[in-house]
Amino acid sequence: MRLSPSLLSLLLLCAIAPMAGAVEPVKTDPALEAKVVEWRRDLHQHPELGNRETRTSALVAEHLRALGLDVKTGIATTGVAAVLKGGKPGPRIALRADMDALPVTERTSLPFASTATATFRGETVGVMHACGHDAHTSILMGVAEALAGMKDELPGEVLFIFQPAEEGPPDGEQGGAEEMLAQGLFTDFKPEAVFGLHVFSTLNAGQIGVRGGPLMAASDRFNIVVKGRQTHGSAPWGGIDPIVAAADVVGTAQTIVSRRQNISRQPVVVSFGAIKGGIRYNIIPDEVELVGTIRTFDEGMRQSVFAELKNVAEKVADAHGATAVAQVPDQKGNPATINDPALTARMRPSLEKAAGAGNVVDPGLTMGAEDFSLYAQQVPGMFFFVGATPKGQDPKTAPSNHSPEFFLDESALDVGLRALLQVSLDYLNGDVSG
């Protein structure tokens, strides 16, 4: 029997049982694995901040066009999307990867470490893929190549989403998942399900973390300006000290979590990330700015914390004779990432095929946030973690995502490639048996 080139390509990547609906564990082509590593190293060495991913998106678009896909660029500034139409009728799914890096100066000894710089909030900063988005982009490029190689035998259609600004767009700009959806990403192509992954230091390489229901927290930013009256440091009674008032706001705000929320039901975090005020040792300034983040899983608790923090800021400042302008939140945040329970239960066996049943674990609730949540509000979604910390190293001691020392064990790239490919093939072929 002569095999068509497309079928031969399919069989090189995975063994498919004769009858539709049964997909055996994926075996990736070593040549493709090597490409994914090469792409990841290139992207890691040339990171770009949100809405500035021009080089990254150009590389992605060139690759997708070379695969013969219909490619759209410039979505939400630098986003790229492409559709693969299989040769057989079947479901529609979407696969998403994020492309942006962080304003972090890299402190690793990798031969391909980033030395890039950029301007962020008016300051020159180092730029690094400190969260692993270089891995996500490379993995999805690999999945696109694998699926395109089996196009004729593939049932259904796949939308590949390469998203900018997951970490948030620059101040005053729109971006990320919200902007891609606002520009009609799911208008012409409405998938039945959407899938995504994230490399994480909290798991060892070879492990996958997934759970149905809440997975990652909602993330909201706040801004509080405490206004007093400037005076000489030797005569504090001559003015109103916003520094003391702001310190009291920070301290009292801790009771929002410890005394005003039922954290036996769901966890809540209120963290202050920056305090800015004053310029000289002997001058009490006019005002102090406080910025921070709120993390929640329950929408009712989320709204309650907003109201409580605003109340604390205003009332505590007033007790000091100062005033507080509290913007809580100061911009639209990401909702909690919630995996569709039925979809996750159906696709967990696919992850077990890819990594081994003993390597798929429940990671618990994660206080980090993801704007993948916005896609999962539109259609059923499943988001999973891929371990990044080398085997034998305790993930609790490993540099975390967003650290300047964040390190990705590159074996995670093949795990992610096989997992996302397995999930895609199983869903498209209607395999629910595992």
TIZATI-445807 format. One line per 8 residues: number of its first residue (from 1); their letters; for each residue z, y, x of N, C-alpha, C. Coordinates in steps of 0.02 Angstrom, whole numbers. Each point is the difference from the previous one (the first is absolute). Layout:
NUM	a	Z,Y,X,Z,Y,X,Z,Y,X | ... $
//
This chain:
1	mrlspsll	0,-60,43,0,60,-43,0,62,44 | -46,48,-12,-2,63,37,48,50,-33 | 39,34,41,46,51,-25,-31,68,9 | 6,41,-52,-23,69,6,43,36,51 | -27,53,34,41,37,48,64,27,-29 | -3,23,-63,61,28,-29,51,-54,-14 | -22,-58,-21,48,-55,-13,30,-25,66 | -43,-3,52,25,-21,65,54,49,25 $
9	sllllcai	-12,65,-11,49,50,19,65,-10,-38 | -6,-16,-63,59,-12,-41,41,-59,26 | -35,-54,18,35,-60,22,32,9,68 | -27,46,40,31,14,65,67,35,-9 | 7,37,-54,61,39,-11,51,-37,-41 | -20,-39,-46,49,-36,-41,-33,-61,-31 | 41,-49,-13,-25,-62,-31,10,6,-75 | -55,-3,-37,5,7,-72,-16,-67,-32 $
17	apmagave	43,-22,-45,-10,-64,-33,-63,3,-43 | -30,-57,-15,-64,0,-36,5,35,-68 | 55,-6,-33,5,30,-66,30,69,4 | -28,47,-38,26,69,-1,72,0,-22 | 38,46,28,70,7,-20,48,-30,49 | -24,-39,49,45,-30,50,-19,25,69 | 40,43,30,-15,28,65,52,-26,49 | -23,-33,52,45,-27,51,24,56,46 $
25	pvktdpal	51,-13,41,24,53,45,-55,28,44 | -2,66,6,-50,34,40,9,-15,74 | -56,-11,34,0,-6,73,-47,53,26 | 28,52,31,-40,57,21,-39,-15,64 | -57,31,6,-44,-7,57,32,37,60 | 9,-33,58,30,34,58,-37,64,19 | -66,1,-10,-39,60,17,22,58,-45 | 13,-14,-64,23,52,-45,71,22,18 $
33	eakvvewr	42,-47,17,68,17,21,-2,48,59 | -44,-13,48,-5,42,59,-24,70,-19 | -45,5,-48,-23,65,-23,57,40,-30 | 41,-33,-41,56,35,-32,48,28,53 | 13,-39,51,44,24,55,-32,60,35 | -65,-5,12,-35,54,35,1,64,-42 | -13,-6,-65,2,58,-44,70,31,0 | 50,-43,-6,68,26,-3,18,39,63 $
41	rdlhqhpe	-18,-26,58,17,34,62,-36,66,6 | -62,2,-22,-38,63,1,32,51,-46 | 17,-20,-61,31,46,-47,68,23,24 | 37,-46,31,66,18,26,-5,54,53 | -51,-4,41,-9,48,54,-26,67,-24 | -28,0,-60,-30,62,-28,27,14,-71 | 65,11,-6,30,10,-66,-15,70,-27 | 0,5,-67,-12,64,-33,48,9,-58 $
49	lgnretrt	23,62,-10,46,15,-54,-35,-1,-68 | 40,1,-53,-26,-2,-68,-50,55,-16 | -53,-18,-34,-56,45,-18,-38,24,61 | 13,-29,58,-36,18,62,-30,-63,32 | -7,-54,-38,-21,-64,28,-77,-4,6 | -30,50,31,-73,4,2,-30,-54,43 | 27,-12,59,-26,-52,44,11,-69,-30 | 60,-9,-27,17,-65,-30,-46,-16,-59 $
57	salvaehl	-9,48,-45,-41,-13,-59,-73,-10,18 | -23,34,53,-69,-10,22,-10,-70,27 | 49,-25,38,-4,-68,26,-1,-51,-57 | 44,10,-49,3,-45,-57,-65,1,-39 | -26,60,-15,-61,5,-40,-59,-32,35 | -5,9,66,-54,-30,39,3,-76,-4 | 61,-27,5,8,-73,-4,-20,-26,-69 | 22,34,-53,-15,-24,-67,-75,5,-16 $
65	ralgldvk	-32,52,25,-73,6,-10,-37,-56,36 | 25,-17,61,-31,-54,38,5,-67,-37 | 50,-6,-44,8,-61,-40,-44,0,-62 | -37,56,-10,-44,5,-57,33,23,-64 | 58,31,6,37,21,-60,-20,71,-20 | 10,15,-64,-10,67,-27,63,40,16 | -4,49,43,58,35,27,3,72,-26 | 60,20,-21,12,70,-18,51,29,48 $
73	tgiattgv	-14,60,25,45,33,47,23,67,-28 | 49,30,33,24,66,-21,43,-1,-62 | 24,-57,-21,44,-4,-58,70,22,21 | 29,47,-36,65,27,19,-1,22,73 | -51,37,17,-13,30,66,-32,-49,49 | 36,-53,20,-27,-45,51,0,-73,-22 | 12,-14,-63,3,-68,-24,-69,-33,-3 | 0,-66,6,-61,-40,-2,10,-57,-50 $
81	aavlkggk	-51,-13,-39,1,-56,-48,-67,-35,1 | 0,-65,-11,-62,-39,-2,9,-58,-46 | -54,-20,-33,1,-56,-47,-44,-56,26 | 28,-60,-1,-37,-61,15,-11,-38,-65 | -63,-13,-17,-16,-38,-60,-19,-71,20 | 41,-47,-24,-13,-69,15,-62,-26,-36 | -25,-58,23,-60,-28,-29,12,-36,-65 | 63,-8,-20,16,-34,-63,45,45,-42 $
89	pgprialr	-2,-9,-66,45,40,-43,73,-19,12 | 43,49,-9,71,-14,10,41,63,-7 | 63,-2,19,46,56,-9,-16,58,47 | 34,55,-13,-2,58,45,69,11,29 | 3,9,66,64,15,32,-10,59,48 | 55,32,18,0,53,50,47,-17,56 | -19,16,61,40,-11,60,8,68,35 | 61,17,17,13,67,27,34,-2,68 $
97	admdalpv	-22,45,45,32,11,65,6,76,10 | 53,21,34,9,71,16,-19,13,73 | -22,62,15,-30,14,65,39,51,42 | 47,36,-28,30,57,35,56,-20,47 | 10,42,50,53,-9,49,56,51,-13 | 48,3,45,60,42,-9,7,50,57 | 35,56,-13,14,49,53,57,-25,45 | -14,-52,38,49,-33,43,-31,-7,69 $
105	tertslpf	38,17,52,-24,-9,69,17,-71,23 | -52,-38,17,9,-70,16,40,-10,64 | 47,-48,-2,38,-19,59,-3,-76,10 | -60,-25,6,-9,-71,18,-39,-2,65 | -3,-59,30,-37,-9,62,-66,-35,-11 | -25,1,-62,-63,-33,-15,-57,32,39 | -47,-39,24,-58,29,36,-44,43,-46 | 6,-10,-65,-38,40,-48,46,47,-40 $
113	astatatf	56,19,30,46,46,-33,-34,67,-13 | 22,32,-53,-29,65,-19,26,56,44 | -45,44,20,19,63,32,-25,59,-41 | -19,-14,-62,-28,51,-44,53,51,-21 | -22,61,-12,43,53,-28,-37,33,-58 | 38,34,-42,-29,37,-56,49,54,-21 | -21,40,-47,44,52,-28,28,-23,-66 | 67,2,-6,33,-22,-61,54,52,-17 $
121	rgetvgvm	-4,29,-59,46,52,-22,8,56,52 | -58,18,30,-2,55,46,22,-17,71 | 16,-63,14,23,-20,66,-47,-53,30 | -7,2,66,-38,-52,34,43,-62,7 | -27,-56,-24,39,-63,-2,-42,-56,29 | 34,-52,24,-34,-62,17,-20,-36,-64 | -51,-42,5,-23,-38,-58,-2,-74,18 | 28,-41,-44,5,-72,14,-6,-40,-64 $
129	hacghdah	-30,-58,6,2,-48,-56,67,-36,2 | 52,37,-17,68,-26,4,20,-39,-62 | -46,-5,-49,16,-38,-60,-46,-60,-9 | -51,-7,43,-42,-59,-3,-62,7,-43 | -19,60,-18,-59,8,-42,-64,-19,37 | 2,4,67,-57,-24,40,-11,-75,-13 | 54,-37,-7,-5,-71,-15,-29,-12,-70 | 23,39,-48,-24,-9,-69,-75,13,-5 $
137	tsilmgva	-22,55,32,-71,16,-2,-42,-55,33 | 22,-24,57,-37,-51,37,-2,-66,-39 | 56,-18,-31,1,-61,-40,-49,4,-58 | -1,56,-35,-45,6,-57,-72,2,22 | -15,30,57,-68,-4,28,-19,-73,12 | 47,-39,25,-14,-71,11,-10,-38,-64 | 41,13,-51,-8,-33,-65,-68,18,-30 | -20,63,6,-65,21,-26,-56,-38,34 $
145	ealagmkd	4,-9,65,-52,-37,36,-1,-74,-22 | 59,-29,-7,3,-70,-20,-29,-11,-70 | 19,43,-47,-25,-8,-68,-74,16,-5 | -23,49,38,-72,17,-1,-41,-59,27 | 29,-39,47,-34,-57,28,-9,-58,-49 | 37,2,-55,-5,-53,-50,-23,29,-67 | -35,56,3,-18,38,-59,-36,-43,-53 | -49,-39,20,-40,-36,-49,41,-50,-40 $
153	elpgevlf	51,-30,31,41,-50,-34,63,29,-32 | 9,65,9,62,32,-22,-3,19,-73 | 49,-21,-41,3,23,-69,34,68,-4 | -27,43,-43,34,63,-13,-18,57,48 | 41,53,-2,-12,60,39,65,23,32 | -8,32,58,58,24,38,-9,73,18 | 50,41,-15,1,70,20,45,6,61 | -27,24,55,38,12,60,20,73,2 $
161	ifqpaeeg	64,13,6,27,68,-1,31,15,68 | -27,49,35,29,24,63,26,70,-13 | 65,5,-5,32,60,-27,29,45,54 | -11,65,-6,33,48,45,69,19,-26 | 40,31,43,60,37,-19,51,-40,-40 | 10,-63,17,54,-36,-35,68,30,16 | 7,26,61,63,31,20,9,69,-30 | -49,21,-39,3,66,-32,-51,47,31 $
169	ppdgeqgg	-34,40,-41,-48,49,27,36,59,31 | -34,39,40,30,61,27,23,46,-57 | 50,41,14,25,46,-51,-57,43,-27 | -1,5,-66,-52,40,-33,-64,-37,-15 | -4,-64,19,-60,-39,-12,15,-59,-47 | -53,-25,-31,6,-60,-40,-24,-59,41 | 23,-61,-16,-24,-57,38,32,-65,-21 | -16,-52,37,29,-65,-12,-27,-35,-62 $
177	aeemlaqg	37,-50,-22,-21,-40,-58,-9,42,-62 | 45,47,-10,-5,42,-61,-66,37,-3 | -22,28,56,-62,37,0,-61,-46,-5 | 3,-58,31,-56,-47,-7,-8,-21,-73 | 55,-13,-34,-4,-18,-71,-23,59,-42 | 24,61,17,-20,60,-37,-75,13,6 | -29,-21,56,-72,10,11,-42,-58,-27 | 32,-44,-39,-37,-51,-37,-10,-66,34 $
185	lftdfkpe	44,-18,47,-8,-63,36,-3,-60,-47 | 42,0,-52,1,-56,-47,-40,14,-65 | -40,53,1,-38,17,-60,-61,-45,-8 | -40,-4,53,-61,-41,-3,15,-73,16 | 52,-12,38,18,-68,18,74,-9,-17 | 14,-30,-57,69,-12,-20,17,-73,15 | 41,-12,52,16,-69,19,49,-32,-48 | 1,-66,0,51,-38,-38,67,1,38 $
193	avfglhvf	-4,4,66,60,-2,42,-13,36,65 | 53,25,31,-5,34,64,50,-31,48 | -21,-8,63,42,-32,51,3,44,62 | 58,-1,33,8,36,63,54,-33,41 | 2,19,64,50,-28,46,26,55,46 | 56,-16,33,30,47,48,34,-41,55 | -17,15,62,36,-32,56,70,31,4 | 51,-42,12,69,25,-2,41,-30,56 $
201	stlnagqi	40,42,32,43,-22,55,58,-43,-24 | 14,2,-65,58,-36,-27,-11,-75,-5 | -62,-23,14,-17,-71,0,-31,-20,66 | 9,-62,19,-32,-25,60,-73,-16,-12 | -40,4,52,-70,-20,-5,-5,-71,-25 | -45,-11,-47,-7,-66,-31,30,-2,-69 | 45,47,-14,32,3,-66,-37,49,-46 | 6,-14,-65,-25,45,-52,57,11,-49 $
209	gvrggplm	8,62,-21,51,17,-49,-31,23,-65 | 21,-29,-56,-26,21,-65,52,-15,-53 | 0,40,-53,43,-12,-57,-31,31,-61 | 10,-32,-59,-22,30,-62,47,54,-22 | -25,48,-38,42,56,-24,7,53,54 | 55,39,-2,9,54,48,0,-26,72 | -38,34,42,-4,-18,71,20,59,45 | -31,58,-12,13,59,41,21,58,-45 $
217	aasdrfni	40,43,27,31,53,-40,-48,57,-16 | 18,37,-53,-32,64,-12,23,48,54 | -43,45,20,16,48,53,-13,71,-25 | 51,42,4,-7,70,-21,31,45,52 | -31,57,11,23,49,49,33,58,-37 | 52,28,31,32,59,-30,6,56,51 | 6,60,-25,8,60,41,53,44,-32 | 52,17,38,54,42,-25,9,59,48 $
225	vvkgrqth	-4,61,-24,13,59,40,65,32,-23 | 49,1,43,65,31,-14,-1,71,27 | 9,48,-44,-6,71,19,69,34,1 | 15,31,55,62,38,6,-14,72,17 | 41,30,43,-12,69,23,18,4,74 | -48,22,39,8,0,73,56,48,23 | 35,-22,52,53,41,29,13,-22,71 | 40,39,36,18,-18,69,48,-59,-1 $
233	gsapwggi	-10,-45,50,42,-59,2,73,15,11 | 16,59,25,71,18,11,33,23,-64 | -40,13,-52,28,26,-63,-32,-35,-59 | 14,-65,-9,-32,-37,-54,16,27,-69 | 57,35,-6,18,29,-65,-47,57,-20 | -40,22,47,-47,54,-16,-64,-23,-33 | -7,-65,-7,-60,-27,-31,16,-62,-41 | -50,-40,-13,9,-64,-34,-33,-53,44 $
241	dpivaaad	39,-49,23,-24,-48,49,-38,-58,-33 | -67,-1,7,-39,-54,-31,6,-65,39 | 21,3,63,7,-61,39,58,-42,-26 | 57,33,-11,58,-36,-28,-16,-26,-70 | -34,40,-40,-18,-21,-67,-48,-60,2 | -49,4,46,-49,-55,6,34,-64,23 | 48,6,47,37,-59,22,38,-32,-57 | 27,41,-44,37,-25,-58,-48,-35,-49 $
249	vvgtaqti	-60,28,-6,-51,-32,-43,-16,-70,27 | -11,-5,66,-16,-65,30,56,-50,-12 | 63,22,10,56,-45,-9,10,-21,-72 | -3,47,-46,10,-15,-71,-57,-43,-28 | -60,9,27,-57,-39,-24,9,-75,11 | 43,-18,49,11,-71,12,33,-35,-60 | 35,39,-41,33,-30,-58,-49,-17,-56 | -61,27,5,-50,-17,-50,-13,-76,0 $
257	vsrrqnis	-4,-28,60,-10,-72,7,65,-38,-8 | 52,23,34,62,-40,3,41,4,-64 | -8,52,-40,43,9,-59,-36,13,-65 | -66,14,2,-34,20,-62,-57,-46,-21 | -15,-50,42,-53,-48,-17,28,-71,1 | -23,-40,-46,22,-70,-3,-41,-40,50 | 21,1,64,-39,-34,52,10,-76,-1 | 41,-25,-46,2,-72,-10,-63,-24,-36 $
265	rqpvvvsf	-35,46,-32,-61,-18,-37,-61,5,45 | -9,57,33,-55,10,47,24,46,55 | -23,-8,62,20,46,53,-32,68,-7 | 34,50,27,-24,70,1,15,28,69 | -44,42,25,11,35,64,-16,73,-9 | 45,44,25,-12,72,6,12,18,73 | -52,19,35,7,16,71,-27,69,15 | 38,36,42,-22,66,24,-35,-11,68 $
273	gaikggir	-61,24,6,-38,-11,60,-5,59,47 | 13,60,-26,-5,60,43,44,55,-29 | 33,37,44,38,59,-18,-23,56,47 | -25,53,-29,-26,56,40,32,65,-23 | 29,36,47,31,64,-17,30,33,61 | -8,65,4,30,37,56,-44,1,61 | 16,48,45,-39,8,61,43,16,60 | 63,23,-12,42,21,57,72,-20,-11 $
281	yniipdev	35,-13,55,68,-27,-4,49,44,-36 | -11,66,0,50,45,-29,-26,38,-60 | -50,-29,-34,-26,31,-62,2,-52,-55 | 36,15,-53,-1,-41,-60,-63,19,-39 | -45,-48,-12,-66,18,-29,2,13,-75 | -57,20,-24,-8,12,-72,-7,-65,-39 | -33,-51,29,-14,-60,-39,-6,-61,44 | 8,-57,-31,-8,-65,32,-44,-45,-45 $
289	elvgtirt	-47,-34,31,-44,-45,-37,20,-72,13 | 4,-39,-53,15,-71,3,-59,-39,-30 | -24,-51,36,-52,-42,-28,20,-73,8 | -24,-42,-44,19,-70,4,-39,-43,-49 | 25,-62,-9,-36,-48,-41,48,-36,-47 | -27,-20,-57,36,-40,-50,-39,-65,-9 | 36,-56,2,-32,-66,-10,34,-36,-58 | -39,-22,-48,26,-35,-59,-48,-54,-21 $
297	fdegmrqs	23,-46,-42,-42,-52,-30,-5,7,-75 | 49,32,-31,2,5,-72,-17,72,-20 | -46,8,-48,-23,67,-18,56,42,-31 | 44,-31,-39,56,38,-28,47,25,54 | 15,-42,49,42,20,56,-35,54,41 | -65,-6,7,-39,49,38,8,70,-31 | -9,4,-65,7,65,-34,72,26,2 | 47,-46,-5,71,19,4,17,31,67 $
305	vfaelknv	-25,-30,55,14,27,66,-32,69,9 | -59,9,-27,-31,66,3,47,53,-30 | 24,-14,-60,43,48,-36,66,9,37 | 30,-54,25,64,4,34,-5,41,64 | -52,-11,39,-6,36,63,-11,75,-12 | -40,16,-49,-11,71,-16,66,32,-22 | 38,-36,-41,64,25,-24,49,11,57 | 4,-50,45,46,6,58,-19,60,43 $
313	aekvadah	-64,7,15,-22,55,43,18,68,-30 | -14,8,-64,11,65,-31,74,15,-9 | 38,-49,-22,71,12,-14,41,7,64 | -13,-40,50,37,4,63,-16,66,35 | -63,19,0,-18,64,31,35,58,-37 | 1,-4,-65,33,52,-40,74,5,16 | 33,-56,13,71,-1,17,13,38,66 | -50,5,42,7,37,64,-25,72,-7 $
321	gatavaqv	-20,20,-59,-27,67,-9,-73,5,20 | -30,-58,17,-71,-2,18,-41,-22,-61 | -65,-4,9,-44,-27,-52,-43,-54,31 | -24,-45,-41,-44,-53,24,-62,-3,-43 | -57,-2,32,-64,-13,-34,-18,-72,17 | 8,-43,-50,-8,-72,11,-64,-25,-35 | -47,-24,40,-60,-31,-27,8,-76,9 | 18,-32,-55,15,-72,2,-37,-36,-56 $
329	pdqkgnpa	-56,-33,16,-34,-3,65,-42,62,11 | -24,10,61,-41,59,13,-74,-15,-3 | -18,-63,-9,-69,-20,-12,1,-68,-34 | -58,-21,-25,-4,-64,-34,8,-56,51 | 48,-45,-12,11,-55,46,-33,-64,-22 | 11,-52,39,-28,-66,-17,50,-38,-44 | -25,-32,-53,45,-43,-39,15,-64,38 | 46,-39,-26,17,-64,32,-61,-46,0 $
337	tindpalt	-6,-39,53,-52,-51,4,25,-63,-34 | -31,-17,-56,22,-57,-40,-56,-51,-3 | 12,-58,28,-49,-54,-3,0,-32,-69 | -59,-8,-28,-6,-32,-65,28,-71,5 | 52,-17,-39,33,-65,8,-47,-60,-9 | -43,3,-51,-45,-56,-14,-52,-8,56 | -27,56,21,-50,-2,54,31,-26,65 | 60,23,14,34,-21,62,16,-75,-1 $
345	armrpsle	23,-24,-57,14,-72,-7,-64,-40,9 | -54,25,-27,-64,-36,5,-25,-1,72 | 8,55,37,-31,6,66,47,-20,58 | 64,-10,-14,45,-21,54,-24,-64,34 | -24,-51,-37,-26,-60,33,-57,15,49 | -39,53,-14,-53,18,46,29,24,66 | 53,39,-3,33,23,61,30,-60,37 | 26,-48,-37,29,-60,32,-54,-42,34 $
353	kaagagnv	-60,-2,-29,-55,-34,33,-15,33,68 | 2,66,0,-20,38,59,52,-3,56 | 64,2,-19,54,5,50,44,-61,4 | -4,-44,-49,47,-56,-4,56,17,-48 | 18,-47,-43,49,14,-53,66,26,28 | 22,-27,56,64,22,28,-1,68,31 | -60,28,8,-6,67,31,-10,56,-51 | 0,-17,-65,-5,51,-52,69,11,-29 $
361	vdpgltmg	27,60,8,70,13,-18,4,60,-47 | 58,5,-33,16,58,-41,31,52,46 | -31,58,10,26,49,47,56,43,-29 | 14,-9,-65,49,43,-33,-29,69,-14 | 41,43,-29,-22,68,-15,-6,40,64 | -52,38,6,-13,40,60,0,74,-20 | 41,40,36,7,71,-18,-59,42,22 | -44,-27,42,-62,35,15,-44,5,-62 $
369	aedfslya	-48,45,3,-43,13,-58,-73,-8,18 | -42,-7,-50,-71,-12,8,-38,28,-59 | -55,37,14,-38,24,-57,-49,-52,-26 | 2,-61,27,-33,-57,-33,26,-6,-72 | 61,23,-11,31,-2,-66,-44,31,-54 | -38,51,19,-42,35,-48,-59,-43,-23 | -28,-40,44,-52,-48,-21,31,-52,-46 | 61,-23,18,32,-52,-39,24,24,-68 $
377	qqvpgmff	0,66,-11,13,26,-67,-62,-3,-43 | -58,-4,31,-64,-1,-37,-20,-71,-19 | 11,-47,46,-18,-70,-12,54,-43,33 | 6,-64,-20,49,-43,33,-11,-1,75 | 55,6,38,-5,3,72,48,-47,34 | -18,-20,61,46,-38,43,-5,28,71 | 57,20,27,5,27,68,46,-46,39 | -20,-17,62,43,-46,38,6,24,72 $
385	fvgatpkg	53,-23,33,15,19,69,-22,-55,48 | -24,20,58,-19,-46,53,44,15,60 | 35,-51,24,47,10,56,-35,25,62 | 32,49,34,-29,31,60,40,-12,63 | 64,-20,-7,43,-8,58,-12,-68,33 | -7,-1,66,-14,-64,34,51,-54,-17 | -24,-62,-3,44,-57,-12,52,-3,56 | 62,-15,-18,53,-4,49,39,65,7 $
393	qdpktaps	-28,55,-25,36,64,1,31,12,-68 | 62,22,-1,35,15,-63,-30,62,-32 | -30,-6,-60,-30,60,-32,51,56,-10 | 65,-17,-4,50,52,-10,6,46,61 | -18,-25,58,4,40,61,-67,29,21 | -53,-20,-34,-67,23,19,-11,73,-21 | -38,39,38,-17,68,-22,-34,-3,-68 | 23,42,-45,-25,-2,-69,-66,36,-6 $
401	nhspeffl	-32,-12,-57,-58,41,-18,21,73,1 | -44,43,24,10,72,9,37,16,65 | 19,-51,38,31,12,65,-54,13,53 | 12,42,49,-48,10,55,-9,-63,42 | 45,-49,-9,-4,-62,38,-22,-59,-44 | -23,15,-61,-23,-54,-45,-52,-43,35 | 9,-66,-4,-44,-47,35,-24,-53,-49 | -65,-11,0,-30,-51,-43,-20,-61,41 $
409	desaldvg	29,-57,-15,-24,-63,28,-69,-13,-30 | -51,-3,42,-68,-3,-26,-17,-65,-36 | 44,-50,4,-12,-60,-40,6,16,-74 | 34,55,-16,6,22,-69,-68,18,-30 | -47,20,42,-66,18,-25,-35,-59,-32 | 4,-58,32,-33,-59,-29,37,-25,-61 | 67,5,0,38,-19,-60,-21,44,-58 | -4,65,11,-20,46,-53,-71,-13,-23 $
417	lrallqvs	-45,-12,48,-70,-15,-16,-5,-62,-44 | 33,-54,20,-4,-62,-38,33,7,-69 | 56,36,-2,36,7,-63,-40,40,-51 | -27,57,21,-38,41,-47,-65,-34,-21 | -30,-36,47,-61,-37,-17,15,-58,-47 | 55,-35,11,19,-55,-43,15,24,-71 | 38,54,-5,15,29,-66,-64,19,-36 | -46,31,36,-63,22,-31,-41,-59,-25 $
425	ldylngdv	-8,-50,42,-41,-58,-19,32,-39,-57 | 65,-9,3,34,-37,-54,-7,36,-66 | 10,66,1,-5,37,-64,-72,-2,-26 | -48,13,44,-70,3,-23,-24,-68,-25 | 25,-54,30,-20,-67,-20,42,-28,-57 | 50,39,-22,41,-21,-56,48,-54,17 | 18,-6,66,46,-52,21,71,21,-14 | 33,-33,-48,69,16,-17,47,-58,16 $
433	sg	-28,-52,30,41,-59,12,42,4,63 | -25,40,51,33,1,65,-10,-64,37 $
//
